Amino acid sequence: MNKKVNIGIVQMSCSADIDANFNKAVEKIREAAAQGAQVICLQELFKSLYFCDVEDHSNFNLAEPIPGPSTEVLGELAKELHVVIIASLFEKRAQGLYHNTTAVLDADGTYLGKYRKMHIPDDPGYYEKFYFTPGDAPLPGETDKTGYRIFETKFAKIGVLICWDQWYPEAARITSLMGADILFYPTAIGWDTNEKDPVINEEQYGAWQTIQRGHAVANGIYVVSVNRVGREADQQFWGGSFIANPQGRLLYLAPHDKEVIHTETLDLDKLDQYRTTWPFLRDRRVDSYQPILKRFIDQ
């Protein structure tokens, strides 16, 4: 019998009302579960507007401990609906120490742990280095607690990376090598409304989608990317959430201008077929990759 899992994605817009955003996400999780979703992924920082477009110390008040109030509510919801929930939150780890973090709640409500975003951008409109410390690099014997990791949920082994991590094949490769069946990317990215060249806008979205589909191909893995939608300050978040199979084919593509709840069935038993047909993992030359540990190969 094939091992199939129903993946639910929630692409939504957000407002300045934290409670309203959270309640909206809860309702959309319920809708996804009613569609048959078993693993449901929310977009990056779904509880608030994307506050990293400015450097404002008052925004640190949005952060919370993880586990904490949000994971407690979502854990109860996961238990009630018998679904896995992937929830991106602003974490306060300690005074003056904050992370962009995704928590995973299993279908029995158990808090399985968290992944802290490893790659932090600092671009116009995306001043994340002001707010977020990168996730800790894994220590020997602690790969289950820090750095890249997977979560063994009731329905599948999943890997979670976050937004800017999308551009780094190393992150996708490592998470895949740890045994993930599906790689999730909660995301918040869009077009700068001050950019008037439609070709640049088209290229940026195309690059974002293409590189993630490439991760699916290179690793023989399903990729699920969940983006927000709507206008916030000078950003027009482009939606366009998608699900790709291990050969990069789009199984689902969300619109750029609408909120979406979508459920897609993925056949995990096909992973072996994809990986034996195109055996990229078999043919890796791990003995030749030492140079990748350099910042730049200039000698």
Buried (B, 14 or more C-beta within 10 A) or exposed (E): EEEBBBBBBBBBBBEEEEEEBBEBBBEBBBBBBEBEBBBBBBBBBBBBBBBBBEEEEEBBEBBBEBBBEBBEBBBEBBBEBBBBBBBBBBBBBEEEEBBBBBBBBBBEBBBBBBBBBBBBBEEEBBBBBBBBBBBBEBEEEEBEEBBBBBBBBBBBBBBBBBBBBBBBBEBBBBBBBBEBBBBBBBBBBBBBBEEEEEEEBEEBBEEBBEBBBBBBBBBBBBBBBBBBBBEBEBBBBBBBBBBBBBEBEEBBBBEBBEBBBBBBEBEBEBBEEBBEEBEEBEEEEEEEEEEEEEEEEEE
